[in-house]
Structure formats: structure tokens, C-alpha cells
Amino acid sequence: MFALRTGDGTAARAAESQVHLAQAVVTFTLACQAVSSGTPRAGELVPSHAPLFRGLAWIAALSLAGVVATGVVPALPRWFGLAEPLFLGATLAWFALLAAGLASVP
């Protein structure tokens, strides 16, 4: 996905942008689904981190909704720069917390 740049408004970038967008949609959806469905089990495996898992799952879900809204609602594209990093940070933190928690379990 990183090799495909987003569009700059020219026809030459239009196809590349569409592929990038399709890959981003699939990747973001799968990441959010993994966080959402994995939160209960992660909380069981690392009970001390359960509230953090739940909080990060909510942040991921809401920020993904924000990413979608910025692409759909004409007045919101300027908020994409906030929604996307928030989503990426929340999912990254969730997986890092899970890894750290599992590494500390005897």
C-alpha cells in the first residue's frame, strides 16, 4: 500500500489512488475487526489490561467511523488528518499492549 500514492487530481494517479483506497479499506476493516473481536479474549488472557483493551477498541472503532465519514461527507475531509492517525495509533497500541501482556504472562 505504501508504494501506491494517493491521487493528486491528475488522471495518471486515478487508478493508483483507487487501488490504494481499496487496500486501505480492506486493511483498516480487518484491523478494526481483529481489535473488536479480540478484545474480550485479550482481556481474559491479560486481566490487568482489560480496561485498556476495551478503551483502545472503542477508540479504534470511533476513529474508523471518522475515517469513513471524512471520505463520505463533503465538509469533513480536513479531519482525515486527525481520524486516520488516531485509528492507526489505537490499533497499534492495542496490538503492542497485547504482545507486552502476553510476554509477561507466565
C-alpha positions as protocol buffer text, in pm:
chain_id: "A"
residue {
  index: 1
  type: MET
  ca { x: 0 y: 0 z: 0 }
}
residue {
  index: 2
  type: PHE
  ca { x: 288 y: 238 z: 72 }
}
residue {
  index: 3
  type: ALA
  ca { x: 410 y: 207 z: -287 }
}
residue {
  index: 4
  type: LEU
  ca { x: 78 y: 337 z: -415 }
}
residue {
  index: 5
  type: ARG
  ca { x: 42 y: 710 z: -375 }
}
residue {
  index: 6
  type: THR
  ca { x: -288 y: 879 z: -327 }
}
residue {
  index: 7
  type: GLY
  ca { x: -423 y: 1094 z: -604 }
}
residue {
  index: 8
  type: ASP
  ca { x: -312 y: 1443 z: -682 }
}
residue {
  index: 9
  type: GLY
  ca { x: -609 y: 1510 z: -904 }
}
residue {
  index: 10
  type: THR
  ca { x: -446 y: 1401 z: -1229 }
}
residue {
  index: 11
  type: ALA
  ca { x: -574 y: 1116 z: -1441 }
}
residue {
  index: 12
  type: ALA
  ca { x: -236 y: 944 z: -1418 }
}
residue {
  index: 13
  type: ARG
  ca { x: -282 y: 891 z: -1044 }
}
residue {
  index: 14
  type: ALA
  ca { x: -651 y: 800 z: -1051 }
}
residue {
  index: 15
  type: ALA
  ca { x: -605 y: 423 z: -1091 }
}
residue {
  index: 16
  type: GLU
  ca { x: -323 y: 414 z: -840 }
}
residue {
  index: 17
  type: SER
  ca { x: -540 y: 604 z: -592 }
}
residue {
  index: 18
  type: GLN
  ca { x: -828 y: 362 z: -635 }
}
residue {
  index: 19
  type: VAL
  ca { x: -603 y: 62 z: -565 }
}
residue {
  index: 20
  type: HIS
  ca { x: -459 y: 241 z: -260 }
}
residue {
  index: 21
  type: LEU
  ca { x: -810 y: 320 z: -137 }
}
residue {
  index: 22
  type: ALA
  ca { x: -929 y: -38 z: -184 }
}
residue {
  index: 23
  type: GLN
  ca { x: -629 y: -176 z: 3 }
}
residue {
  index: 24
  type: ALA
  ca { x: -674 y: 78 z: 282 }
}
residue {
  index: 25
  type: VAL
  ca { x: -1043 y: -9 z: 322 }
}
residue {
  index: 26
  type: VAL
  ca { x: -968 y: -381 z: 347 }
}
residue {
  index: 27
  type: THR
  ca { x: -671 y: -334 z: 581 }
}
residue {
  index: 28
  type: PHE
  ca { x: -847 y: -90 z: 814 }
}
residue {
  index: 29
  type: THR
  ca { x: -1160 y: -306 z: 827 }
}
residue {
  index: 30
  type: LEU
  ca { x: -964 y: -621 z: 910 }
}
residue {
  index: 31
  type: ALA
  ca { x: -758 y: -442 z: 1175 }
}
residue {
  index: 32
  type: CYS
  ca { x: -1069 y: -297 z: 1340 }
}
residue {
  index: 33
  type: GLN
  ca { x: -1242 y: -635 z: 1327 }
}
residue {
  index: 34
  type: ALA
  ca { x: -941 y: -806 z: 1487 }
}
residue {
  index: 35
  type: VAL
  ca { x: -931 y: -549 z: 1767 }
}
residue {
  index: 36
  type: SER
  ca { x: -1305 y: -558 z: 1821 }
}
residue {
  index: 37
  type: SER
  ca { x: -1345 y: -934 z: 1823 }
}
residue {
  index: 38
  type: GLY
  ca { x: -1018 y: -994 z: 2007 }
}
residue {
  index: 39
  type: THR
  ca { x: -1083 y: -756 z: 2295 }
}
residue {
  index: 40
  type: PRO
  ca { x: -1285 y: -996 z: 2515 }
}
residue {
  index: 41
  type: ARG
  ca { x: -1029 y: -1275 z: 2478 }
}
residue {
  index: 42
  type: ALA
  ca { x: -735 y: -1036 z: 2526 }
}
residue {
  index: 43
  type: GLY
  ca { x: -899 y: -916 z: 2848 }
}
residue {
  index: 44
  type: GLU
  ca { x: -925 y: -1277 z: 2967 }
}
residue {
  index: 45
  type: LEU
  ca { x: -562 y: -1351 z: 2883 }
}
residue {
  index: 46
  type: VAL
  ca { x: -429 y: -1032 z: 3045 }
}
residue {
  index: 47
  type: PRO
  ca { x: -693 y: -926 z: 3301 }
}
residue {
  index: 48
  type: SER
  ca { x: -486 y: -635 z: 3431 }
}
residue {
  index: 49
  type: HIS
  ca { x: -501 y: -474 z: 3087 }
}
residue {
  index: 50
  type: ALA
  ca { x: -870 y: -543 z: 3016 }
}
residue {
  index: 51
  type: PRO
  ca { x: -986 y: -181 z: 3061 }
}
residue {
  index: 52
  type: LEU
  ca { x: -712 y: -59 z: 2828 }
}
residue {
  index: 53
  type: PHE
  ca { x: -810 y: -314 z: 2563 }
}
residue {
  index: 54
  type: ARG
  ca { x: -1172 y: -202 z: 2582 }
}
residue {
  index: 55
  type: GLY
  ca { x: -1079 y: 167 z: 2564 }
}
residue {
  index: 56
  type: LEU
  ca { x: -848 y: 118 z: 2268 }
}
residue {
  index: 57
  type: ALA
  ca { x: -1114 y: -91 z: 2091 }
}
residue {
  index: 58
  type: TRP
  ca { x: -1363 y: 195 z: 2129 }
}
residue {
  index: 59
  type: ILE
  ca { x: -1111 y: 450 z: 2007 }
}
residue {
  index: 60
  type: ALA
  ca { x: -1031 y: 230 z: 1705 }
}
residue {
  index: 61
  type: ALA
  ca { x: -1398 y: 185 z: 1617 }
}
residue {
  index: 62
  type: LEU
  ca { x: -1489 y: 552 z: 1656 }
}
residue {
  index: 63
  type: SER
  ca { x: -1184 y: 676 z: 1469 }
}
residue {
  index: 64
  type: LEU
  ca { x: -1253 y: 429 z: 1186 }
}
residue {
  index: 65
  type: ALA
  ca { x: -1603 y: 574 z: 1167 }
}
residue {
  index: 66
  type: GLY
  ca { x: -1434 y: 914 z: 1148 }
}
residue {
  index: 67
  type: VAL
  ca { x: -1210 y: 797 z: 864 }
}
residue {
  index: 68
  type: VAL
  ca { x: -1516 y: 678 z: 673 }
}
residue {
  index: 69
  type: ALA
  ca { x: -1709 y: 996 z: 748 }
}
residue {
  index: 70
  type: THR
  ca { x: -1424 y: 1214 z: 620 }
}
residue {
  index: 71
  type: GLY
  ca { x: -1438 y: 1029 z: 290 }
}
residue {
  index: 72
  type: VAL
  ca { x: -1815 y: 1048 z: 255 }
}
residue {
  index: 73
  type: VAL
  ca { x: -1925 y: 1383 z: 397 }
}
residue {
  index: 74
  type: PRO
  ca { x: -1804 y: 1669 z: 174 }
}
residue {
  index: 75
  type: ALA
  ca { x: -1745 y: 1908 z: 466 }
}
residue {
  index: 76
  type: LEU
  ca { x: -1519 y: 1671 z: 663 }
}
residue {
  index: 77
  type: PRO
  ca { x: -1210 y: 1582 z: 454 }
}
residue {
  index: 78
  type: ARG
  ca { x: -990 y: 1818 z: 652 }
}
residue {
  index: 79
  type: TRP
  ca { x: -1048 y: 1599 z: 962 }
}
residue {
  index: 80
  type: PHE
  ca { x: -899 y: 1293 z: 789 }
}
residue {
  index: 81
  type: GLY
  ca { x: -556 y: 1402 z: 916 }
}
residue {
  index: 82
  type: LEU
  ca { x: -684 y: 1351 z: 1271 }
}
residue {
  index: 83
  type: ALA
  ca { x: -902 y: 1043 z: 1226 }
}
residue {
  index: 84
  type: GLU
  ca { x: -653 y: 825 z: 1037 }
}
residue {
  index: 85
  type: PRO
  ca { x: -355 y: 864 z: 1275 }
}
residue {
  index: 86
  type: LEU
  ca { x: -589 y: 816 z: 1572 }
}
residue {
  index: 87
  type: PHE
  ca { x: -712 y: 488 z: 1424 }
}
residue {
  index: 88
  type: LEU
  ca { x: -363 y: 370 z: 1337 }
}
residue {
  index: 89
  type: GLY
  ca { x: -231 y: 466 z: 1681 }
}
residue {
  index: 90
  type: ALA
  ca { x: -516 y: 294 z: 1866 }
}
residue {
  index: 91
  type: THR
  ca { x: -479 y: -32 z: 1674 }
}
residue {
  index: 92
  type: LEU
  ca { x: -101 y: -25 z: 1705 }
}
residue {
  index: 93
  type: ALA
  ca { x: -128 y: 39 z: 2080 }
}
residue {
  index: 94
  type: TRP
  ca { x: -383 y: -244 z: 2117 }
}
residue {
  index: 95
  type: PHE
  ca { x: -157 y: -497 z: 1946 }
}
residue {
  index: 96
  type: ALA
  ca { x: 151 y: -373 z: 2135 }
}
residue {
  index: 97
  type: LEU
  ca { x: -37 y: -396 z: 2465 }
}
residue {
  index: 98
  type: LEU
  ca { x: -146 y: -749 z: 2380 }
}
residue {
  index: 99
  type: ALA
  ca { x: 208 y: -851 z: 2291 }
}
residue {
  index: 100
  type: ALA
  ca { x: 351 y: -696 z: 2608 }
}
residue {
  index: 101
  type: GLY
  ca { x: 79 y: -851 z: 2821 }
}
residue {
  index: 102
  type: LEU
  ca { x: 127 y: -1197 z: 2672 }
}
residue {
  index: 103
  type: ALA
  ca { x: 503 y: -1170 z: 2713 }
}
residue {
  index: 104
  type: SER
  ca { x: 456 y: -1104 z: 3084 }
}
residue {
  index: 105
  type: VAL
  ca { x: 218 y: -1397 z: 3144 }
}
residue {
  index: 106
  type: PRO
  ca { x: 400 y: -1693 z: 3298 }
}
